[in-house]
Amino acid sequence: MKELFSTERLIVRKFTPEDHNDIADILTDAEVTYFEPYETFTREACVQEAINFSNSDEFYAVVLDDKVIGKIYFSDKGFGSYEIGYTFNRNYQGKGYACESIVGMMRYAFTTLGVRRIFAEIDTRNQKSIRLVERAGMRKEAEHKELFPRKGENDVYNDFLIYAILKKEFMK
């Protein structure tokens, strides 16, 4: 199991196909996946998704005491700029794990991978996610009006905020 980095309480590593039950605990929860750009999964679909994640260089498991409690999406968008996203098991939200792992990912990206800029696209209605990136030190860069259609309401478009942080800002 390839560990990317660890924090005080967590390990961030590549996914394995065996993570499917823990992934299912996250991706089958309609409340957790509400702001995600995909539909809520079935438990059966999570078996294949675990395989997909294990073969991807963009998805990482956040592990607490041998349980996957969250996933981090980290994708190269060119010119040293990466997009970050995250989804956490509802039972582990509000305990600082998401912030700890996101800050850990930023530190790893800036110091080990040579990343220049990290950004997140967040639905303006997702106040928990906005508070999270602000706690992690990111700043609001832009607001995009009516960017993506709302789940289940294709005639309604949601506004999105862009939060970002540069390596030189993070390293201060």
SEDREN-845292 format. One line per 3 residues: number of its first residue (from 1); their letters; for each residue x, y, z of N, C-alpha, C. Coordinates in pm, 1 decimal. Each point is the difference from the previous one (the first is absolute). Example, Ala and Ser with C-alpha at 12.3 -4.5 7.8 and 13.67 -1.06 7.14 Angstrom:
! residues 2
1) AS) 1319.0:-569.0:780.0:-89.0:119.0:0.0:90.0:120.0:0.0  -35.0:105.0:-72.0:82.0:119.0:6.0:-77.0:109.0:73.0
END
This chain:
! residues 172
1) MKE) 84.9:-118.1:0.0:-84.9:118.1:0.0:89.5:124.5:0.0  -7.2:80.6:-103.6:90.6:112.9:-16.8:-51.4:123.0:74.6  69.4:34.4:108.1:-33.2:119.6:77.1:57.8:122.5:-68.6
4) LFS) -82.9:101.6:-17.1:46.2:125.5:-58.0:65.4:83.9:109.7  -73.6:17.6:109.8:49.9:75.6:114.4:-88.1:-32.2:119.6  44.5:41.0:116.6:-82.4:-14.4:119.4:-4.3:133.7:72.5
7) TER) -104.6:14.3:82.3:-14.5:117.9:84.8:-0.3:-50.9:143.6  -34.7:86.4:92.5:-1.8:-40.0:140.5:-91.4:-120.4:23.8  -116.7:-2.4:-65.0:-97.2:-107.2:25.2:-29.8:-88.6:-120.2
10) LIV) 40.9:40.7:-119.1:-47.0:-63.6:-122.6:112.9:-47.8:-89.8  -33.9:-93.9:-85.9:87.9:-43.5:-109.3:-75.2:28.1:-129.5  68.4:57.0:-96.9:-57.1:18.5:-133.4:80.0:-89.3:-93.5
13) RKF) -73.0:-86.6:-71.4:63.6:-101.5:-84.0:-83.5:-26.0:-124.1  57.6:-79.5:-90.4:-74.8:-45.0:-116.5:-114.2:-90.1:48.3  -108.4:-3.1:-77.3:-109.0:-93.1:28.3:39.8:-141.2:-41.6
16) TPE) -66.6:-98.8:59.1:11.4:-138.3:-42.9:-141.0:-50.8:-30.5  -13.6:-104.4:-81.6:-133.7:-55.0:-26.2:-71.4:-44.8:128.0  77.9:-37.6:100.8:-58.6:-45.7:126.8:-65.8:111.9:80.0
19) DHN) 17.2:124.1:-42.1:-60.9:114.1:70.0:-147.3:18.5:-33.7  -58.6:-88.9:-80.0:-134.7:23.6:-52.2:-107.3:18.6:107.6  8.0:-71.0:112.1:-102.4:17.9:104.5:8.0:138.4:64.0
22) DIA) 123.1:45.8:25.5:16.6:133.9:58.3:-41.6:107.2:-100.6  33.0:-20.3:-127.9:-43.0:93.7:-104.8:-152.4:3.7:-5.7  -61.3:-116.5:11.2:-146.8:-6.5:-3.5:-62.3:78.0:115.0
25) DIL) 64.8:-1.4:117.9:-52.0:75.8:113.9:-5.1:150.0:-30.3  83.2:45.2:-92.8:4.9:141.2:-37.5:-92.0:27.3:-119.5  18.5:-75.8:-107.7:-63.1:32.4:-128.4:-146.0:-43.1:-11.5
28) TDA) -49.9:-81.6:94.2:-142.0:-37.5:-2.9:-85.5:95.8:83.4  62.9:96.8:64.5:-69.3:96.3:85.2:-40.3:121.6:-84.1  -128.5:13.0:-27.9:-49.0:107.9:-87.0:29.9:138.5:56.6
31) EVT) 3.5:12.5:131.7:32.6:129.5:59.4:146.5:35.9:-24.5  87.6:-98.8:10.7:143.3:21.3:-21.4:29.8:31.8:-146.8  -67.4:-66.8:-91.9:29.1:18.3:-143.0:-84.2:109.9:-65.4
34) YFE) -81.5:69.7:77.1:-91.4:98.7:-57.0:70.2:102.4:-89.0  113.7:52.7:43.4:69.4:104.2:-76.4:102.8:-57.4:-97.5  11.0:-131.4:-6.2:96.1:-62.8:-90.6:-53.1:1.4:-143.3
37) PYE) 91.1:-4.7:-99.1:-43.8:5.4:-140.4:-43.3:-136.0:-54.3  -34.8:-91.8:88.0:-44.6:-133.3:-40.3:-118.4:-39.4:87.3  -72.0:-101.3:-44.6:-115.2:-47.7:76.2:47.1:-84.2:119.2
40) TFT) -87.7:-19.4:96.8:28.2:-86.1:114.3:13.4:-143.8:-50.3  98.6:-70.4:51.1:30.4:-136.4:-44.1:-85.6:-103.6:71.5  -8.4:-119.0:-59.0:-50.6:-117.8:70.8:121.4:-68.2:62.8
43) REA) -22.7:-85.0:99.2:112.0:-73.1:61.3:70.2:-85.9:-104.8  -78.6:-60.8:-90.4:57.4:-85.9:-103.3:92.4:79.5:-92.1  -40.2:120.8:-36.7:81.6:83.3:-89.8:131.2:41.8:65.5
46) CVQ) 3.5:1.1:132.7:121.3:40.2:71.1:111.2:-103.6:-13.0  -34.2:-123.9:-28.9:103.2:-102.2:-23.4:83.0:41.1:-121.3  -66.2:37.1:-110.0:71.7:45.2:-119.8:67.5:134.9:23.2
49) EAI) -64.9:88.3:75.0:59.8:131.4:25.8:129.2:-13.2:78.9  6.7:-94.9:92.7:123.9:-24.7:75.1:111.7:-42.8:-95.4  -33.3:-81.5:-97.2:98.5:-41.0:-100.5:43.0:121.8:-82.7
52) NFS) -98.2:80.0:-41.3:31.7:121.7:-76.9:92.4:92.3:79.3  -33.5:23.8:127.0:83.6:85.9:84.9:140.5:-57.7:14.8  10.0:-131.8:15.6:131.8:-62.4:20.9:87.9:13.1:-123.7
55) NSD) -61.1:16.1:-116.3:75.7:15.5:-124.8:20.9:146.6:-38.7  -47.0:91.1:81.8:5.0:142.9:-31.6:113.9:69.1:73.1  54.9:100.7:-64.4:98.5:86.4:65.0:-63.4:130.0:47.9
58) EFY) -133.7:2.0:7.2:-69.9:122.1:41.7:-80.5:-15.9:128.6  -16.3:-122.8:48.6:-81.7:-23.6:119.7:83.0:-67.6:108.2  -13.4:50.4:123.2:78.6:-50.4:112.0:-90.1:-26.2:119.8
61) AVV) 31.9:-106.4:72.2:-76.5:-40.8:117.3:52.4:72.7:123.5  -91.0:52.2:80.8:33.6:57.5:130.5:-36.3:-105.8:103.1  101.1:-46.1:74.6:-16.1:-116.5:86.2:22.4:37.6:146.3
64) LDD) -94.2:-42.9:84.1:9.3:15.7:145.2:-12.5:-138.8:59.6  100.3:-45.4:72.2:-4.6:-131.6:66.5:-44.6:-110.9:-96.0  61.9:-8.0:-116.3:-26.7:-103.7:-101.7:-137.1:10.2:-65.8
67) KVI) -73.2:108.3:20.8:-128.7:20.2:-67.9:10.9:120.9:-92.8  -45.7:-16.2:-123.7:-6.4:112.9:-92.8:-119.3:86.4:40.7  29.4:123.8:40.2:-105.9:90.5:45.4:-27.9:110.4:-101.7
70) GKI) 84.5:8.0:-102.6:-20.0:104.2:-99.7:83.7:-25.2:-123.5  -28.6:80.4:-101.0:80.6:-5.5:-121.6:38.1:141.6:-39.3  119.7:11.2:-55.0:48.3:126.9:-52.4:18.3:-17.8:-150.1
73) YFS) -52.4:95.1:-75.1:21.4:9.3:-143.6:108.0:105.2:-20.3  103.8:-33.6:-77.7:110.4:93.0:-23.5:43.7:-16.4:-143.8  -32.0:99.2:-83.3:13.9:-15.3:-144.6:82.3:111.8:-63.5
76) DKG) 98.3:-39.3:-80.2:87.1:92.1:-71.3:-78.6:70.7:-109.5  -9.0:131.3:8.2:-71.9:78.2:-100.7:95.9:79.6:-88.8  128.0:-29.4:9.6:100.2:64.2:-85.4:65.2:120.7:64.3
79) FGS) 119.5:29.2:-44.8:76.2:117.7:43.0:22.2:4.9:150.7  14.1:-115.9:63.0:25.5:-5.9:143.9:-121.5:26.3:86.3  -118.5:-0.4:-61.1:-124.8:25.9:72.2:-78.4:-130.6:15.0
82) YEI) -45.3:-27.5:121.8:-73.8:-122.8:29.8:-133.3:34.0:63.6  -100.6:-80.0:-33.8:-130.8:12.5:64.2:-8.4:-99.5:114.0  -55.7:44.0:112.6:-19.5:-88.6:114.7:-149.8:-10.4:29.5
85) GYT) -42.2:-119.3:37.1:-136.3:-25.4:42.7:3.7:-106.0:109.4  -110.0:-20.0:69.3:0.3:-89.7:115.2:-143.0:-41.2:30.7  -13.2:-121.0:50.5:-129.0:-52.4:44.0:27.6:-85.5:122.8
88) FNR) -74.9:23.1:108.1:24.9:-71.4:125.2:-125.1:-68.7:52.8  22.6:-114.1:60.6:-104.5:-75.8:68.1:-67.4:93.3:101.2  -131.5:3.1:-1.9:-75.3:90.7:87.5:34.7:-20.5:147.8
91) NYQ) 27.8:-123.7:40.7:31.3:-28.5:140.6:133.6:58.0:45.2  81.4:46.7:-94.7:132.2:54.1:33.8:10.5:148.8:-32.5  -111.0:61.8:-35.8:0.7:142.9:-29.4:-6.3:79.6:130.1
94) GKG) 53.3:122.0:-4.8:-5.0:88.6:116.1:102.8:-31.8:106.6  98.4:-82.7:-32.0:103.3:-37.8:97.0:139.6:46.8:-42.7  6.3:78.5:-107.4:127.5:54.2:-46.6:78.1:-90.9:-93.4
97) YAC) -52.3:-118.6:-31.4:74.0:-92.9:-86.1:14.3:52.2:-142.2  -104.3:59.7:-53.0:6.1:51.0:-137.6:104.7:110.5:-9.1  -3.2:95.1:90.4:96.4:110.1:-2.6:142.1:-53.1:17.0
100) ESI) 19.1:-91.4:93.7:132.7:-57.9:24.8:54.4:-68.3:-125.9  -85.4:-74.0:-68.5:46.5:-71.5:-119.3:20.7:93.8:-118.8  -83.7:102.5:-13.9:13.4:95.6:-110.5:128.3:82.1:18.1
103) VGM) 24.8:48.6:121.4:123.1:74.9:26.1:121.2:-91.7:-21.3  -12.4:-126.0:41.5:107.5:-96.2:-25.1:25.8:-19.3:-148.2  -107.0:-8.0:-77.9:14.3:-15.4:-145.6:65.2:123.8:-60.6
106) MRY) -38.9:117.1:46.5:61.4:123.4:-50.9:149.6:2.3:33.0  34.6:-33.8:123.5:140.9:-2.0:40.2:78.7:-98.7:-87.2  -53.4:-121.2:-17.6:64.4:-101.8:-82.5:14.9:49.4:-144.3
109) AFT) -105.3:58.7:-54.8:1.6:46.3:-139.4:102.1:111.4:-21.6  3.2:95.4:91.9:90.0:113.7:-16.2:146.0:-38.2:26.0  25.1:-86.0:97.9:138.5:-30.1:35.5:58.6:-119.5:-75.6
112) TLG) -82.9:-98.6:-35.3:49.7:-122.0:-63.5:-25.9:-3.9:-150.0  -118.7:42.7:-40.9:-36.5:-9.5:-141.4:36.2:124.7:-80.6  35.4:108.6:66.9:34.0:123.0:-71.0:-119.5:72.5:-59.7
115) VRR) -118.2:-20.5:58.8:-121.9:66.7:-46.5:11.7:149.9:28.9  -55.4:82.4:-89.0:5.1:145.7:11.1:-128.3:58.4:59.9  -116.3:-60.6:-33.6:-129.6:56.2:38.1:-100.0:-112.8:19.5
118) IFA) -84.9:11.5:101.2:-106.8:-97.0:25.5:-130.6:77.1:9.8  -103.5:-52.2:-66.9:-129.8:67.7:4.7:-111.6:-101.4:21.9  -113.8:52.1:46.7:-120.3:-81.1:21.9:-118.5:74.5:-59.0
121) EID) -89.3:-73.5:-68.2:-127.5:54.4:-48.9:-107.8:-46.5:96.5  -74.3:95.4:56.7:-97.5:-33.9:104.3:-133.7:65.7:-29.9  -105.2:-79.1:2.5:-136.1:50.5:-14.0:-22.5:103.1:111.0
124) TRN) -53.9:116.2:-35.1:-18.5:107.4:98.6:-92.4:-40.6:115.0  -82.1:-103.4:-20.7:-90.2:-45.9:106.5:70.5:-92.3:99.2  121.5:-45.1:-32.4:71.5:-97.2:83.9:85.2:72.4:105.2
127) QKS) -67.5:49.0:102.7:67.1:80.4:102.7:105.5:-78.3:77.6  -22.3:-129.3:23.2:99.6:-81.0:72.6:131.5:-4.5:-77.2  -8.5:-16.7:-130.8:120.6:-7.3:-81.9:70.5:135.9:-7.3
130) IRL) -76.8:106.4:-7.5:59.2:134.2:-1.3:75.8:25.5:129.5  -60.6:-33.7:113.5:68.7:18.2:129.3:126.7:-85.8:6.8  -7.0:-120.1:-55.1:115.9:-89.5:1.0:118.3:60.8:-75.1
133) VER) -19.7:45.7:-123.5:113.4:53.7:-75.8:51.2:130.3:61.0  -88.8:78.1:59.7:45.9:121.2:68.0:86.3:-34.9:121.1  -40.9:-102.8:77.5:82.5:-46.7:113.3:135.2:-51.0:-49.2
136) AGM) 1.2:-60.0:-119.3:123.5:-55.1:-56.6:90.1:108.8:-59.8  -46.5:126.0:2.6:83.7:110.8:-44.5:-21.8:45.5:-143.0  -100.3:-56.2:-67.0:-26.7:41.4:-137.2:-80.3:130.1:-0.5
139) RKE) 13.8:77.0:-108.8:-71.5:126.7:-12.6:-94.9:-6.4:-119.0  -109.8:76.3:9.2:-96.2:4.6:-110.0:61.6:78.2:-115.4  -5.1:-61.6:-118.2:58.4:61.1:-118.7:-106.0:47.9:-98.8
142) AEH) -110.5:-73.6:-9.7:-99.6:33.3:-102.1:-134.4:-60.7:35.1  -102.8:52.4:-64.3:-133.6:-59.3:7.7:-51.6:-14.5:-142.4  -40.0:-121.1:-32.8:-55.5:-28.8:-132.0:-150.9:-14.1:13.4
145) KEL) -73.3:82.4:-71.4:-146.3:-2.1:5.6:-55.0:-108.7:-91.8  -98.5:-74.3:52.5:-73.1:-101.5:-76.5:94.4:-89.4:-80.9  94.4:-63.1:69.0:103.9:-77.9:-67.4:-43.8:-140.4:-38.6
148) FPR) -55.9:-75.7:96.0:-37.3:-138.7:-25.7:-146.5:-23.1:35.6  -67.2:-91.0:-72.5:-140.3:-28.7:33.4:-11.9:-66.9:137.0  -107.6:29.5:67.5:-28.4:-59.0:130.7:-48.4:-143.0:-19.3
151) KGE) 41.7:-88.8:87.4:-44.5:-139.6:-6.1:-151.4:-7.3:1.0  -53.9:-71.8:-95.6:-143.4:-21.4:-5.3:-80.8:119.1:-48.9  66.5:110.6:-29.3:-69.5:120.5:-46.9:82.3:62.1:-113.2
154) NDV) -3.6:-62.1:-117.1:86.2:42.3:-109.8:-24.5:141.6:-49.8  -111.2:61.2:39.3:-26.5:137.7:-42.1:46.4:101.5:104.9  59.2:-47.0:110.6:52.7:87.2:104.4:151.6:-17.2:2.5
157) YND) 72.6:111.9:-2.5:145.9:-4.7:0.5:53.8:59.4:129.5  101.6:-64.9:56.0:57.9:43.3:126.6:119.9:91.0:-21.4  19.5:90.5:94.4:117.0:87.2:2.4:112.2:-73.2:74.2
160) FLI) 123.6:23.1:-44.0:115.6:-64.0:62.0:104.3:103.6:36.8  66.7:-24.8:112.6:112.2:82.4:44.1:129.4:-74.1:-32.9  102.1:76.1:-32.7:133.6:-56.0:-17.3:82.9:50.5:117.5
163) YAI) 53.9:-93.7:75.9:94.1:30.5:106.9:135.4:-52.3:-43.5  107.6:69.9:36.7:132.4:-42.9:-41.5:104.6:41.3:100.8  117.8:-61.8:-16.0:116.9:36.6:78.4:122.9:-26.2:-86.2
166) LKK) 92.5:93.8:5.2:126.4:-14.8:-70.1:104.1:-57.2:94.2  100.8:-65.8:-56.4:108.2:-56.2:81.9:61.0:106.9:88.0  26.9:118.6:-56.5:65.0:106.2:79.2:-88.6:48.2:115.3
169) EFM) -132.3:-7.9:-16.5:-91.0:35.1:109.4:0.3:-107.9:107.6  -1.0:-124.5:-41.9:-4.4:-112.3:93.9:128.9:-6.8:83.7  113.6:26.7:-63.8:129.4:-16.8:65.8:31.9:113.4:99.3
172) K) -79.0:108.5:0.3:24.2:111.7:93.6:-17.8:-42.4:143.5
END
